Amino acid sequence: MAFDGFTVAAIVHELNSVLIEGRINKIAQPEKDELLLTIKASGNQYRLLLSANPSLPLCYLTDENKVSPQVAPAFTMLLRKHLNNARIISITQPDFERIIDFELEHLNELGDVCRKHLLVELMGKYSNIIFIDDDNKILDSIKRVNAMTSSVREVLPGCDYFVPHQEGRVNPMSLSRQEFEKLIGDRDNGEIYKVIYQSIVGMSPMQASELCVQAKVSPDADISQVKDTEALGRISAAFASLMNRVSLCDFAPVILLENGVVKDYSMVDAPSYTGENKRMADSPSKLIEGFYKEKETINRSRAKSADLRKIVSIILERDSKKYDIQLKQLKDTEKMEKYRIYGELLHTYGYGIEEGAKQVKLVNYYDGEEIVVPLDESLRAMENAKKYFDKYAKLKRTKEALETLTVEVKEEIDHLQSIMNSLEFATKEEDINEIKEEMIECGYIRRKGGKTKQRFKSRPLHYISSDGFDMYVGKNNYQNDELTFKVANGGDWWFHAKGIPGSHVIVKSEGRELTDKTFEEAGRLAAHYSKGSKSDKVEIDYLKRKDVKKPNGSKPGFVVYYTNYSMMCYSDIEGIRAVEE
């Protein structure tokens, strides 16, 4: 999620509470589009990160320091010249834009008091950090923008600073309920949430959707469906409540999760997320720092797993083609019994067959029916019999070999599909590394640099059922084996999606009878962490752990069982309490 007006408002409120009257002690530029300010205020020292990165513009307080280049860039030198020991007079958000205006007071070379503004524009690819004087003249910026780059606004020393007008968008802080209803109701068509965020300054798609959810209106519904209706009134009431919270600085920073994975965040309320899908943060800065660190970790893991997924996909495609060919060849071996009978009949009745015959009708003494046996007219009857016996022997050898090979290839396909399933749910680097180690051991990839086998401290997922039972989910085949055969005892319950790759789910019974609710929740976990997770319902096998066996020499995660119960389960795991390990 990019910075919206509500995020900026929350950050501005936080910065005002700790930085006003503070003095800038250090100015560093660790990246080409990033500033790190050290500020002393009220006897404390704070670090303020300002980033104009086009893909990730940020502004937040942090405890982390960053290494600066040995030679400071020109923009940094200019800021140091003017703003060393400068006092922070005010921190504002102009017109609810994604802009933070730091008003700073300092002494010039003559000792006179002067005021300058450091503006942080958090606007995606147009993000910038701009330094202006009190007459609105640009002194410099971290990214200079000339007329060739932008026809809307030049950002160069000596140019007047102004905020580009957002056509059709209105400042929500000055918008009454009636004006909101008119603004939204005047639109003829379009999805409601899109109409809202396209009409309001600082509104994000996520926040617009949450407004609709709060008003009990589908965000995807067309605006024509709510015009001049009670629904529009509910949306405007939700909007008024939201803006009232902002005006009172009543922020509640919360990280939003989906199935235990970080998805989004909000500085106010997000009614579509409930219970375990919300994680409160101590402050807007803590939320932003934690959220983007976690997202970065996930993205880095995804990028790392992409290479592994590609390797698995290539091998899977190869093995699937091989398996199809083998099945076709195996089907062809069904002819071998016919060839054996042809050979036996020719061997028995061959003395009466004329030379040069193309075929002969003979009585099959196995069923008493007459059959036609094709002949090679250039060969005698016994030679034709030998030819058929040779074909039979060849197909028999082929069948015996294929019966073994098809099983091996099918097992490899199943194993690769289980690895692919594990990669889909891997969110941490240690999870990826553990899967990679499995692929190395199974010969799918080579170990680089002659390194020895590595073990990674990756733990299974841990949930607690509504009735207090511990439930564990393996994130890869190593964990599946460990959960099933080391963590679980014979009296615990084991769950797995029927006939498709998926995680082993263990419910620790601790000598108690499992409740129906626990069976249902464990089944939902098994459905969610399987290849069938995108299906509405998945068939789940469940049984006592003592009845699950692992054949000698089988691949990681592979088990067999001969008696089980089954049930259909939803793949949605919302409401199941996850335990942070």
N, C-alpha and C positions, 0 to 999 in steps of 0.2 A: 504494500500500500504506500502510495506517495503521500507527502505532507498535504493535508487539506487545511482549510481555514480554522477548523476546530482544534487541530493539533497545534497550529501556530498560536492560537489564543491561549491554550493551556501552557505552552512553553513560555510565552510572554508573561503570563501570570506567575509562573515559577521563578523566572529570572528576576522579575520585579521584587519578589519576596526576599531575594538574597543578594542581588548585585547592585541595587540602587545605592548611590554614594560610594560605591567601590571604585578602586583605581586600577587601571591596566598596568600590570607589572612587567609582563613579557608578551612579545608578539612573535609567533613562529609560523612558518608555512611548510609543514611536513610534506604536503603534496601540492602539485601545481594549481589545484583548484580548492585548496583547503587551508583554513587558518586555525591555529590553536592559541587562544588568548589565556594568559594567566592573570587572574584578577584577585586583588586583596580587598575584602569587604567584611566589616564587623568583626575584625580579628581573625578571620578565616581566609584560607586561600582556595580559589576555585579555578578549574580549567573549563573553558568554554570552547567547544568544537563547532566550527562553522564550515560547512562543506557545500560547494557549488557543483559537485559532481552531477552531470546531467542525468545519470541513471539512478543516483541515490543522493539527492540534496538533503542535508541534515543540519540541525542545530540543537545541541543539548549539552548539559553539564556532564563531565566525566572525571573519573579518578585516574584514568590512564594518561600517561605521557607518551609522546611520539618523538622519534628521532628526526631532527631537522637537518636540511642540507648544510654543508660547511659554508657555502656561499649563499647568503640570503638573496632571494629574488628582489627585483626592483620594487614591486608592490609592497613587499614586507618592509623594505628600507624606508619607503615613503610613510608607511603607517608608523614605524618606529620614530621617525623624525617628528611627526605631529602628535602622536597619541601616547608616547611613553609617559606614564604617570597621569594620563588623562582620567578625569572623573566621569562616571556614568550618571548623567542627569535624569534620563528617562529611557524606557524601553517600551515601544508601542507597536501596534499592528494597524497600519493605515487601511481604513475602509474594509476590514476583514479579508484583505488580500493575503496571499502567501508570502508576506514580506514582514521582516522584523527590522525596525528602525531604532538603532542605538544612537541616542543623542549624547555627545561627549563634550566635556569642557576641558580646555587645556591652555597653557601659556605659550604664546608665540616667542620668536627670537627676541622681541623687545620687552617681553615680560607682560604683555597685555593678555587679558582673558579673551579667549576665542571659543567658538562652538563649531563643531563639525558633526557630521552624521555618517555612521557606518551602516549601510543597508544590506541586508541579506535577503536575496530573492530566491525563494524555494519553489521554482516553477519548472521542474523537469529539465528538458534540454535547454530552456532559456534561463536556467539558474545562474546567479552571479552574486558577487560581493562587490559593492560599489561604495566608494568613498567620496563624499560631497561636502562642500562648504555650506555656510549658513545662508548663502544666496542661491542655493540649489544648483550650483555649478559642479560638474563632475571633476574631481581632482585626478582620479584614476580608478581602475577596477581590476579585479583579479582576472577577468576575461574581457578583452577589448572587442567591441562589436562595431564594425564599420558599415557603410551604406551598401557595400557589396554583399555583406553577410545578412543584413536585415534591412528591409525597406521601411519597416515600421518605426524603428528607433535606433539611433547610433548611441553607443556607450563608449565615449572617448573623452580624454581630458579636454576641458573647455566647453563641452556640450551641456545644455540644460538637462537636468534630470526630471523625468516624469514617468508615471506608471502607465503603461499602455492600457487603453480603455478596453474592457471586455464587452463587446457588443451583445446586448440582450440580457446581460446579467446584472442583478441588483444586489446592493449591500444588504445582507439579512438583518443587520443590527438596527436599521432604520425602517424595517418593513413590518407593518401591522398585519393582523390576521386577515382583515378585509383586503388589503393590498396584495397579500400572498395569494388569496383565493382568486382574485382577479388576474394576477400575473400567470398563475397556473391554468386557470379556467379559460383564458383567452386562446390557449393553444388548441388547435383542431384535432391533432392526432399525435401519436407517439406514446411509447411506454411511460407510465407514470413516473417511475424513478428517474428515467432519462430526462423527462421534462423538468423535473425538480432540480437536478444537479446542473442542467444546462441553463437554468434561469437564475440561479443563486450563486453569488460570489463565494468562493471558499468551500462549496459543497462538493463532496466526493460521491461517486456512485454508491459506495458502501453505506455512507450516512443517509443518502436519499432512500436506499432500500430499507434501512432500519426505520426510517420515519413511516414508511408504508406499513411495515410489519406492526409497528406500535399502533397504527390506526386501523389494524385488521383489514388491510387492503393488499391485494396481490401487487407486488412491485412491477410485474410484467404486464399487468392489465393496461388496456389503452385508455388514454386520458378522457376519451369521449364517454367512457362508461361511468365516470365519476363526476362529470360536469353537472352542476346544479343539483347535486345529490348530497345526502347526509355524509357519504364517504369523504367528499372533499372537505367538509367541515371537520371531520375527525383528523384528516391529514393536517389541516391548518392548525388545529388544536395541539397536535403533536409537535408541529413546527414551533408554535408559540412557547410551548413548554421547554423545548430544546434551547431556544434562544434566551429564555429567561434564566436557564441554568448557566449559560455562557455569560450573561450579563452579571450574574451573581458570583462568577468564577467557581461554580459548583462542579468541578471536574472530578471524574472517577476513572483514572487511567486503568485500562484492563486489556490484557492480551487475550485474543480469541483463538480457540483451538477447534480443530475438527478431527475427531478420532485420535485425540492425543497429540496431534501435530499442529504446530503454530501455523495459523492461516492469516490472521489480520489483527488489528488492534483498534481500540476506540478510546477517546478521551472523555466520552460521556457514557450513555447507555447503549447497549446493543441487545434489544429484547429478543431477537431471534436466536441468541446464544444463551444457554442456561446451564446451571449446575457446574459439572466438571469441565465444561467447555469454556469457562471463564477463569482467568488467572489474574488477580489484582496485582497492581504494581505500586511501589512506594511513592513514585513521582513520575511526571511526564518524561523527564530525562532518563530515569531508570528503565521505564518502559521502552523508550525508543532505542536506547543502547542495547538492552537485552533482546528486544524483538529482532533488530537487524543483525545482531550477532548470531542469534539462533537461526534466522533465515539464511544468513551467509553460510553457516555450518551445513544446513540442509542442502543448499544449492551446490556447495562444494562437494558434498557427498553424492548428490545427483550427477554432477559432472564426472566424478570419479567412477560412479557405477555405470555411466553411459558406455564407457569403453568395454566394461565387462558384459553389459547387456548385448553389445554389438557382437562380441566373441561368441556368446551363448546363442544368439540368433543365427549366426553363420553355421555353427556346428549343428544346431537344431534343424536348420533347413537341409543340410547335407544328410543328416541321419534320417530325416523324414522321407527324403527321396530314396535313400538306400532301403528303408523299411518297405516302402511301396513296391519297389522292384522285387524285393525278397518275397513279399506276399504274393505277387503275381507269379513268380517262379514256383512258389510253393503250391499255388493253385494248379499250375501246369503239371506238377508231379502226380495229380490225381489220375492221370492217364496210365500210370505205371501198371496198375492191376489189369487193365485192359490188355496191355502189351504182354504181360505174363500169361494171361489166358490164351491169347493168340499163339504164343510160342508153344504152350502145352498142347493145344489142339492140333497144331501143325505137326508137332512131334509125334502125336498119337495117330493122326489120320493122314499123315503126309504121303504114305506109300500109294494112295489112290488118287493123288492130284496130278493132273496133266502138266507137262512142262510147258512154259510160256503163258500159263494162265495169269490173268490180271487180278482175279479174286476167286474165292471159293466159299461155298456155303457149308458150314459145319455145325453139328449139334453140340452146344455147350453142356457138357455133362454135369456142371455145377447146378444148373437150373432147368435143364432139359429143353431150352429154347434154341432155335436155329439162329446163328449169327453169320454175318458176312465178314470174312477176313481178307483185307487187301494184300496183294502179293506184288513183289518185285519180279516181273516177268523174266528178267535176265538171270534170276537165281532159282536153284532147285528148292523144293519144299523144306528140306532140312536147313538149308542156308537161310531161308526166310525165317524159320523158327529161331535159329541162332541170332539173327538180326533183332528179332523182337525180344529175346532174352537179354541181349546186350543193352537195348533201350530201357528195359525194365531195371536192370542192375544199375545203370547210370542214374535214372530218376530216383531209385531207392537211396543211392548214396547222396544225391542232391537233397532229397527230403530230410534225411538224417542230419545233414550239415545245416540245412536251413532251419530245422526245428530248434536247433541250438542257437544259431545266429540271430534269428528273429526275436527270440527271447532276450538275448543280450542287447540287441539294438533297441528293443522296446523299453528295457530297463534303463538304458542310457537316455532315451528320449524323456522318460518319466523323471529321471534324475535332473536332466537339464531344465525341464519345465519347473521342477521344484526350486532350482537355483534362480531361475527367472522370477518366480513368485517371491522368493526371498529378497531379490534386488528391488522389486516393486515396493516393498514395505521398509527397506533399509533407509534410515534417516540420519544415522550417525556414522562417522568415519570408521570407528572400530567395527561396526556391523559390516561395512563394505570390505574391510581388511580380512575379516573372518571368512566371508564368502570367497574372497580371492584366494585365501589359503586352501580352502576346500577345492577350488578349481585347479590349483597347482598340484595338490595331492592326487587328484583324479586324472591328471595328465592333460587337462584342457588348455592350460597355459604353462609356460616355463618359468621357473624361479630365476630371477635375474641376479647376476653377480655371485653366484654360488652361495647365497645366503642359506642359513639353516632354517628349519621349520620354526615359524613364529606362532605364539599364542597370544590372543588378544582378550582383554578384559571386557567382553561384551556380555551383557546380562539379558535374560529373557524379559519380556513384558510382564508386568505384575498388575493384576486387577483384583478387586474384592467384590464378591457378589453382594446382592442386597441383603442376604441372610448371613453375611460374615465369613464366607468361605474364600480362602486364597485360591486364585486362578492364575496360572502361568501360561504364557504363550511363547513358543520358540520362534526366534526371528530368522533362523537359518537351520540347515540340516544338522550341524554340530550341536546347536542348542536343542534341537528336537531329540536327538539321541541322549543328550545329557539329562534333559527333563524327564524323558520317559524311563530311562534305565538307571539313573543315579538319584535324581531328586525325588521322583515318585516312588511310593512303595506299592505293594500288591493290592492293597485295599483302596487306593486312590482311583479316581475315574479319569479315563482317557477319551478325548474327543478329536475327530478329524473329518474333514469334508469327504464325502463318499466318492471315490473314483477319480478325484482330481488333485493336483498338487495343492498343498496347504500346510499350515503350521500344526504341530502337535499342541494340543491344549490339555493341561493337567489341572484337575481340581483336587486339592488336598482335603481329604475327608476328615482326617484326625479322629477316626473312629466313629464319626457321626453319620447319620443318614442325610444324604443330600436332599434339599428341598426341590420342589418342582420349579421354582423360580430360578434356582441356581443351575439346574439342568438347562433351562431355557437360555440363560445368560451365557453359559459356557458354550452352548451350541451356536449362539450368535457370534461369539468370538471366533470359533472355528470357521464359521461361514465368512466372516469379514476378512480374516487373514488366510484366504484361499484364492485360487484362481477364479472362483465363482463370486467374488466380492461385489461385482457390479450387477449381479442378478438379484432379483427381489428376494427369492428364497433359494436355499441350498440344502440338499439332503446331507445330514450329519450322522456318522456312525459313532456310537459311544459304548464303552464297555469298561470293565474293571481292568486296571493296569496289568494285573497278573496274567491276563489272557492275551496280552500283546507280546509277540516274539520277534526277535531279530535274527534272521538266518546268518549263518557263518559266512564271512566274506562279502556280505551285501554292502551296498553303497551307503554313505551317511544319510540318515533319515528314513531309510527303507525298513518297513516292518510288515509283519503278516499277522492276521488274526482270523479265526474260523467261526467265532460266535459273537454276535453283537446285537445291540438294539439300534434303531434308526429313528430319526425325526426330521421334519422340515423346519428350518430356522431362517429368520430374516438376517440379512447381512449388516444391518444397522446396529452399531454398538453405542449409540448415544444413551447417556444415563448410567452406563456401567462405570463404576469408579476406578480410575487408574491410580496406581501408586507410583510416585516419583522415587526412583532408586538412586 
